[in-house]
């Protein structure tokens, strides 16, 4: 019988429900790791080994995004004496947390006349220099 190498895992299947609950509160993977008193690397290792934990993390990420989007929706219209949304901070946070859906990107294309390529081709020719008979 072989003994496993390293420390035994602190994984507990009950973490799945806790992960989902933290996702519903808008917590990131890093915050979830801190709440479970482990590192993010451990979270990703558990995700890769435990299918139930992987599903819980996926759900937590969806709940996290829902929490942040709801905050924006409920604070988009400012009312007197109510909490206000700092739109630029919210936007940057969303781009960092959910880059696939909220990343701002700019695409620049450079073309020649009438949308043609700038360079259609390169022609190289070799020329034999003329001999200057008077210099000899």
LUMKEMAR-772903 format. One line per 2 residues: number of its first residue (from 0); for each residue z negated, y negated, x negated of N, C-alpha, C, CB. Coordinates in steps of 0.02 Angstrom, whole numbers, always signed. Glycine has a CB too. Layout:
<pts>
NUM = Z Y X Z Y X Z Y X Z Y X ~ ...;
</pts>
This chain:
<pts>
0 = +0 +59 -42 +0 +0 +0 +0 -62 -44 -61 +0 +48 ~ +46 -108 -31 +50 -170 -70 +11 -224 -36 +124 -191 -81;
2 = -20 -264 -76 -58 -321 -50 -14 -382 -49 -123 -333 -91 ~ -18 -423 +3 +22 -484 +4 -1 -531 -51 +17 -519 +73;
4 = +47 -566 -79 +33 -614 -132 +15 -681 -101 +94 -621 -180 ~ -32 -715 -132 -51 -782 -109 -105 -781 -55 +10 -817 -82;
6 = -120 -840 -33 -171 -851 +18 -147 -829 +86 -191 -924 +19 ~ -190 -802 +128 -168 -786 +196 -150 -849 +235 -223 -746 +234;
8 = -102 -843 +279 -79 -901 +319 -133 -923 +367 -14 -883 +357 ~ -137 -989 +377 -184 -1016 +427 -151 -1019 +496 -207 -1086 +406;
10 = -92 -990 +502 -55 -995 +565 -95 -963 +622 +13 -961 +559 ~ -95 -997 +679 -127 -973 +740 -78 -985 +797 -197 -1008 +753;
12 = -60 -933 +835 -13 -943 +891 -34 -997 +940 -5 -878 +928 ~ -99 -1012 +943 -123 -1066 +987 -97 -1135 +965 -199 -1067 +990;
14 = -74 -1140 +902 -46 -1203 +878 +15 -1224 +919 -28 -1197 +805 ~ +50 -1177 +947 +112 -1193 +984 +97 -1243 +1040 +143 -1129 +1013;
16 = +47 -1229 +1079 +30 -1274 +1135 +7 -1342 +1109 -25 -1242 +1179 ~ -30 -1341 +1055 -54 -1404 +1026 +4 -1446 +1000 -104 -1391 +969;
18 = +52 -1413 +968 +111 -1448 +942 +149 -1481 +1000 +158 -1398 +905 ~ +158 -1446 +1055 +193 -1475 +1113 +154 -1534 +1141 +202 -1421 +1167;
20 = +88 -1527 +1146 +46 -1582 +1171 +53 -1644 +1126 -28 -1560 +1175 ~ +53 -1634 +1060 +59 -1690 +1014 +129 -1721 +1019 +46 -1668 +942;
22 = +180 -1681 +1030 +247 -1707 +1040 +249 -1751 +1102 +297 -1650 +1047 ~ +214 -1731 +1155 +212 -1771 +1216 +178 -1839 +1205 +176 -1733 +1271;
24 = +139 -1844 +1151 +107 -1907 +1134 +149 -1948 +1085 +37 -1894 +1104 ~ +210 -1924 +1070 +255 -1960 +1026 +242 -1949 +952 +251 -2033 +1040;
26 = +204 -1898 +935 +187 -1886 +865 +244 -1855 +826 +126 -1841 +861 ~ +251 -1875 +764 +304 -1849 +720 +281 -1782 +690 +320 -1900 +663;
28 = +327 -1748 +656 +310 -1686 +622 +254 -1698 +572 +372 -1656 +586 ~ +257 -1753 +536 +206 -1768 +486 +138 -1778 +520 +225 -1831 +446;
30 = +137 -1813 +577 +74 -1823 +612 +48 -1757 +640 +84 -1874 +669 ~ +93 -1715 +664 +72 -1649 +689 +41 -1608 +633 +133 -1611 +720;
32 = +73 -1610 +574 +46 -1574 +516 -25 -1598 +500 +92 -1583 +454 ~ -35 -1663 +501 -101 -1691 +487 -152 -1668 +539 -99 -1767 +485;
34 = -132 -1667 +603 -176 -1645 +656 -196 -1572 +648 -143 -1656 +725 ~ -150 -1531 +621 -165 -1460 +610 -197 -1448 +542 -100 -1419 +617;
36 = -205 -1502 +504 -237 -1499 +439 -198 -1457 +389 -307 -1471 +446 ~ -131 -1463 +391 -87 -1429 +344 -33 -1478 +321 -55 -1365 +376;
38 = +5 -1459 +271 +60 -1501 +248 +123 -1489 +288 +73 -1488 +174 ~ +170 -1534 +282 +233 -1526 +319 +272 -1465 +294 +276 -1589 +311;
40 = +266 -1449 +231 +299 -1389 +205 +274 -1327 +241 +288 -1382 +129 ~ +210 -1324 +254 +181 -1268 +291 +209 -1266 +362 +104 -1272 +293;
42 = +215 -1324 +394 +244 -1327 +461 +314 -1296 +461 +247 -1401 +487 ~ +355 -1315 +412 +424 -1289 +409 +425 -1215 +392 +464 -1328 +357;
44 = +378 -1192 +351 +373 -1120 +337 +355 -1082 +400 +320 -1107 +281 ~ +306 -1107 +438 +288 -1074 +502 +347 -1074 +549 +228 -1109 +534;
46 = +384 -1128 +551 +443 -1132 +595 +493 -1078 +577 +476 -1202 +589 ~ +503 -1066 +512 +551 -1017 +489 +528 -945 +501 +566 -1027 +417;
48 = +463 -934 +504 +435 -866 +509 +418 -848 +581 +373 -859 +466 ~ +393 -896 +620 +368 -881 +688 +414 -913 +740 +295 -908 +696;
50 = +449 -871 +777 +498 -896 +826 +465 -939 +880 +534 -837 +859 ~ +405 -919 +902 +370 -958 +954 +352 -1027 +928 +307 -921 +977;
52 = +334 -1032 +865 +317 -1096 +835 +380 -1139 +827 +282 -1086 +767 ~ +435 -1107 +809 +499 -1143 +804 +518 -1174 +871 +554 -1095 +780;
54 = +512 -1136 +925 +527 -1163 +992 +479 -1220 +1009 +522 -1107 +1045 ~ +416 -1212 +992 +366 -1264 +1007 +383 -1329 +970 +296 -1240 +988;
56 = +404 -1323 +907 +423 -1383 +868 +484 -1416 +898 +436 -1364 +795 ~ +532 -1376 +920 +593 -1403 +951 +575 -1441 +1015 +643 -1347 +967;
58 = +532 -1412 +1055 +510 -1446 +1117 +471 -1509 +1100 +467 -1398 +1160 ~ +428 -1505 +1050 +388 -1563 +1030 +433 -1621 +1009 +340 -1545 +972;
60 = +487 -1605 +973 +534 -1658 +951 +567 -1691 +1011 +587 -1629 +904 ~ +584 -1651 +1061 +614 -1679 +1122 +564 -1722 +1159 +641 -1623 +1167;
62 = +502 -1698 +1165 +450 -1738 +1198 +435 -1802 +1158 +385 -1696 +1205 ~ +437 -1797 +1092 +425 -1856 +1050 +478 -1909 +1064 +426 -1837 +974;
64 = +541 -1889 +1067 +595 -1936 +1081 +587 -1965 +1151 +664 -1902 +1074 ~ +569 -1924 +1199 +557 -1948 +1267 +502 -2001 +1268 +539 -1890 +1314;
66 = +448 -1989 +1232 +392 -2036 +1230 +416 -2103 +1204 +335 -2009 +1185 ~ +454 -2104 +1149 +477 -2166 +1119 +528 -2201 +1164 +509 -2153 +1051;
68 = +571 -2164 +1196 +620 -2195 +1241 +585 -2224 +1303 +673 -2144 +1263 ~ +535 -2191 +1328 +498 -2215 +1386 +461 -2280 +1369 +448 -2162 +1410;
70 = +432 -2282 +1308 +399 -2344 +1286 +448 -2403 +1288 +370 -2336 +1214 ~ +508 -2391 +1264 +558 -2445 +1264 +576 -2464 +1335 +621 -2423 +1226;
72 = +586 -2416 +1379 +605 -2431 +1448 +551 -2469 +1484 +621 -2366 +1486 ~ +489 -2450 +1474 +435 -2483 +1510 +416 -2552 +1482 +374 -2439 +1510;
74 = +440 -2567 +1421 +423 -2631 +1390 +485 -2675 +1379 +388 -2619 +1324 ~ +542 -2654 +1405 +603 -2691 +1393 +603 -2761 +1425 +663 -2652 +1418;
76 = +575 -2765 +1484 +571 -2830 +1518 +501 -2856 +1509 +589 -2822 +1595 ~ +497 -2912 +1474 +431 -2941 +1460 +404 -2977 +1520 +435 -2988 +1400;
78 = +341 -2965 +1534 +307 -2999 +1588 +246 -3034 +1560 +287 -2949 +1645 ~ +227 -3086 +1593 +169 -3125 +1571 +107 -3081 +1567 +157 -3185 +1619;
80 = +70 -3089 +1513 +7 -3054 +1501 +15 -2977 +1497 -42 -3071 +1555 ~ +73 -2953 +1478 +84 -2881 +1470 +103 -2866 +1398 +140 -2856 +1519;
82 = +96 -2803 +1380 +115 -2783 +1312 +190 -2796 +1303 +99 -2708 +1300 ~ +208 -2817 +1243 +277 -2834 +1228 +305 -2784 +1178 +284 -2906 +1202;
84 = +368 -2770 +1184 +402 -2724 +1138 +435 -2764 +1082 +455 -2681 +1175 ~ +420 -2746 +1020 +454 -2777 +964 +518 -2736 +954 +408 -2778 +898;
86 = +573 -2761 +980 +636 -2724 +983 +662 -2704 +915 +688 -2764 +1019 ~ +656 -2748 +866 +683 -2730 +800 +642 -2675 +767 +684 -2792 +754;
88 = +577 -2676 +774 +535 -2622 +746 +549 -2557 +784 +460 -2640 +750 ~ +555 -2561 +850 +569 -2502 +890 +636 -2472 +869 +570 -2518 +965;
90 = +687 -2513 +860 +753 -2490 +842 +752 -2455 +774 +802 -2548 +841 ~ +719 -2484 +725 +715 -2454 +658 +676 -2389 +661 +682 -2502 +608;
92 = +623 -2387 +700 +584 -2326 +707 +625 -2270 +738 +522 -2339 +750 ~ +664 -2287 +789 +706 -2236 +822 +759 -2210 +773 +740 -2265 +885;
94 = +790 -2255 +734 +841 -2234 +686 +811 -2188 +633 +873 -2295 +653 ~ +749 -2201 +614 +716 -2159 +564 +694 -2092 +594 +656 -2195 +534;
96 = +668 -2093 +655 +642 -2032 +686 +697 -1987 +714 +594 -2049 +742 ~ +750 -2017 +740 +803 -1979 +774 +871 -2002 +748 +799 -1989 +850;
98 = +886 -1990 +685 +948 -2017 +655 +1012 -1992 +688 +950 -2001 +582 ~ +1012 -1932 +716 +1073 -1906 +746 +1094 -1947 +808 +1064 -1833 +766;
100 = +1045 -1976 +843 +1061 -2013 +904 +1055 -2088 +897 +1015 -1990 +959 ~ +1016 -2112 +849 +1003 -2184 +845 +1024 -2216 +779 +930 -2196 +855;
102 = +1059 -2180 +737 +1080 -2209 +673 +1134 -2262 +685 +1106 -2154 +625 ~ +1127 -2317 +651 +1178 -2369 +654 +1225 -2356 +595 +1148 -2441 +652;
104 = +1289 -2354 +609 +1336 -2343 +554 +1395 -2390 +562 +1359 -2270 +551 ~ +1424 -2407 +506 +1481 -2450 +505 +1537 -2414 +468 +1465 -2519 +471;
106 = +1595 -2414 +497 +1652 -2382 +465 +1703 -2436 +449 +1683 -2325 +511 ~ +1723 -2440 +386 +1771 -2490 +365 +1834 -2455 +341 +1741 -2536 +310;
108 = +1890 -2474 +368 +1954 -2447 +347 +1997 -2504 +321 +1990 -2408 +405 ~ +2029 -2493 +265 +2073 -2543 +236 +2144 -2515 +238 +2051 -2562 +162;
110 = +2189 -2553 +267 +2259 -2531 +271 +2305 -2587 +249 +2276 -2509 +343 ~ +2366 -2567 +237 +2417 -2616 +218 +2449 -2646 +280 +2471 -2583 +174;
112 = +2508 -2675 +271 +2544 -2707 +326 +2559 -2658 +381 +2608 -2739 +301 ~ +2551 -2679 +442 +2565 -2638 +502 +2528 -2571 +502 +2639 -2625 +507;
114 = +2469 -2569 +473 +2428 -2508 +473 +2451 -2455 +424 +2428 -2479 +541 ~ +2498 -2471 +383 +2523 -2423 +333 +2473 -2418 +276 +2593 -2445 +307;
116 = +2478 -2363 +237 +2433 -2357 +179 +2444 -2414 +130 +2444 -2289 +144 ~ +2391 -2431 +93 +2397 -2484 +44 +2445 -2463 -12 +2329 -2501 +15;
118 = +2445 -2401 -30 +2484 -2377 -85 +2525 -2317 -61 +2439 -2358 -145 ~ +2590 -2324 -61 +2634 -2270 -37 +2648 -2221 -92 +2699 -2298 -9;
120 = +2644 -2240 -153 +2658 -2196 -209 +2658 -2234 -274 +2724 -2159 -199 ~ +2660 -2198 -328 +2661 -2228 -394 +2721 -2200 -430 +2594 -2215 -434;
122 = +2760 -2244 -459 +2817 -2222 -498 +2803 -2238 -570 +2883 -2257 -474 ~ +2811 -2188 -612 +2799 -2197 -683 +2865 -2186 -719 +2743 -2148 -709;
124 = +2884 -2232 -762 +2944 -2222 -802 +2928 -2241 -874 +3004 -2265 -775 ~ +2960 -2207 -919 +2949 -2219 -990 +3011 -2254 -1017 +2935 -2153 -1029;
126 = +3001 -2307 -1053 +3055 -2347 -1080 +3052 -2343 -1156 +3051 -2421 -1055 ~ +3108 -2331 -1186 +3111 -2331 -1258 +3120 -2403 -1282 +3170 -2286 -1284;
128 = +3075 -2427 -1324 +3080 -2496 -1347 +3144 -2508 -1386 +3019 -2515 -1389 ~ +3171 -2567 -1378 +3231 -2588 -1416 +3211 -2601 -1487 +3265 -2651 -1384;
130 = +3251 -2579 -1533 +3239 -2593 -1603 +3265 -2662 -1620 +3270 -2540 -1648 ~ +3225 -2699 -1652 +3246 -2765 -1674 +3277 -2758 -1744 +3186 -2816 -1674;
132 = +3344 -2759 -1748 +3380 -2749 -1810 +3367 -2805 -1860 +3455 -2743 -1797 ~ +3354 -2865 -1836 +3344 -2922 -1881 +3278 -2920 -1916 +3350 -2987 -1842;
134 = +3229 -2882 -1891 +3162 -2879 -1922 +3162 -2834 -1983 +3109 -2856 -1871 ~ +3213 -2792 -1993 +3212 -2745 -2049 +3236 -2776 -2113 +3252 -2686 -2034;
</pts>
